[in-house]
Amino acid sequence: MTYGPGRLLDLRSGVGRAVLWGFATEDLNVNLLAWPAGDGVGSHTNAEGDVLIVVVDGELSVNIDGDVQAMGDGQAIVIPRGATRSLTAGVGGARYLSAHRRRPPLTLS
C-alpha cells in the first residue's frame, strides 16, 4: 500500500516492531511505530526540530531531559528540539505516530 498526502491511513493496521510504515513529503516526515513491552527508542538528542508523538494504542513512557511522563491512547506530546529523549513501551506494548519537519538530505563536502 502506498502512503502519502491525500491518502487515508489506518493507524491501527500493520504488525511488527519499530517502523510499521512511514512517508515523507518535501516538508514533513511521518512514521507509525510499534514496540513490544519494555522495548522502544533509546536515549538520543535531536537538535534539528520538534517532534510530535501521538499514542494510538497502548502505553508509552517518554523521558524528556530526565522528566518521565506516562502516555496512553489518544494522548500527544511535543518533544522540543535539542531535548534528550527516550521512549519505552508499557506492559501491553505501544503503537504511536511520530511527526516532524523533514530533515534536509545529507551532503558530503
C-alpha positions as CSV (number, residue, x, y, z in Angstrom):
1,M,0.0,0.0,0.0
2,T,1.2,3.5,-0.8
3,Y,1.1,6.1,1.9
4,G,1.3,9.8,1.4
5,P,-0.5,13.1,1.1
6,G,-4.2,12.7,0.2
7,R,-4.4,9.1,1.1
8,L,-6.4,7.7,4.1
9,L,-4.3,6.0,6.7
10,D,-5.4,3.3,9.2
11,L,-3.2,3.9,12.3
12,R,-4.2,0.5,13.7
13,S,-3.1,-1.5,10.7
14,G,0.2,-3.3,10.2
15,V,2.1,-5.6,12.5
16,G,5.7,-5.8,13.6
17,R,8.1,-3.8,15.7
18,A,9.9,-0.5,15.1
19,V,8.6,1.5,12.0
20,L,5.5,-0.1,10.6
21,W,5.2,2.5,7.8
22,G,6.4,5.9,7.1
23,F,6.3,8.6,4.4
24,A,7.9,11.9,3.8
25,T,6.9,15.0,1.8
26,E,9.1,17.9,0.9
27,D,8.3,19.4,4.4
28,L,7.1,16.6,6.6
29,N,8.2,13.2,7.9
30,V,5.6,10.8,9.5
31,N,6.1,7.3,10.9
32,L,3.9,4.8,12.6
33,L,6.0,2.8,15.2
34,A,5.1,-0.2,17.4
35,W,7.1,-1.7,20.2
36,P,6.6,-4.7,22.5
37,A,6.6,-4.2,26.2
38,G,9.8,-2.7,27.5
39,D,11.2,-2.0,24.1
40,G,11.5,1.3,22.3
41,V,13.8,4.1,21.2
42,G,16.9,4.6,23.3
43,S,18.2,7.9,24.6
44,H,19.2,10.4,21.9
45,T,19.1,14.2,21.1
46,N,17.6,15.7,18.0
47,A,18.9,19.2,17.6
48,E,17.2,19.7,14.3
49,G,13.5,20.1,15.1
50,D,10.5,19.5,17.4
51,V,8.8,16.1,17.3
52,L,5.1,15.3,17.8
53,I,4.3,11.9,19.4
54,V,0.7,10.7,19.4
55,V,-0.1,7.4,21.1
56,V,-2.5,5.3,19.0
57,D,-2.7,2.2,21.2
58,G,-1.1,1.1,24.4
59,E,1.1,2.9,26.9
60,L,4.4,4.7,26.3
61,S,6.8,6.1,28.8
62,V,8.5,9.3,27.4
63,N,11.7,10.6,29.1
64,I,12.5,14.2,28.1
65,D,15.6,15.6,29.7
66,G,15.0,13.3,32.7
67,D,11.3,14.1,33.1
68,V,9.4,10.9,32.6
69,Q,5.8,11.0,31.6
70,A,3.4,8.1,31.0
71,M,1.2,8.4,27.9
72,G,-1.8,6.4,26.8
73,D,-4.3,6.0,24.0
74,G,-5.1,9.3,22.4
75,Q,-2.5,11.4,24.2
76,A,0.1,13.5,22.5
77,I,3.2,15.4,23.4
78,V,5.6,17.7,21.5
79,I,9.3,16.9,22.2
80,P,11.3,20.1,21.8
81,R,14.3,20.4,19.6
82,G,17.5,19.9,21.5
83,A,15.9,17.8,24.2
84,T,17.4,14.4,25.1
85,R,14.7,11.8,24.9
86,S,13.9,8.1,25.0
87,L,10.6,6.2,24.6
88,T,9.7,2.9,26.2
89,A,6.6,0.8,25.6
90,G,4.5,-0.1,28.6
91,V,3.3,-3.6,29.7
92,G,1.0,-4.2,26.8
93,G,3.3,-2.6,24.2
94,A,2.7,0.7,22.3
95,R,1.8,2.0,18.9
96,Y,2.4,5.6,18.2
97,L,2.7,8.2,15.4
98,S,5.8,10.4,15.2
99,A,5.8,13.6,13.0
100,H,8.4,16.2,12.4
101,R,9.7,18.6,9.9
102,R,11.7,16.7,7.3
103,R,15.4,17.0,7.7
104,P,17.4,18.2,4.7
105,P,19.3,15.4,2.9
106,L,22.9,14.7,3.9
107,T,25.5,16.3,1.8
108,L,29.2,15.3,1.5
109,S,31.7,18.1,1.2
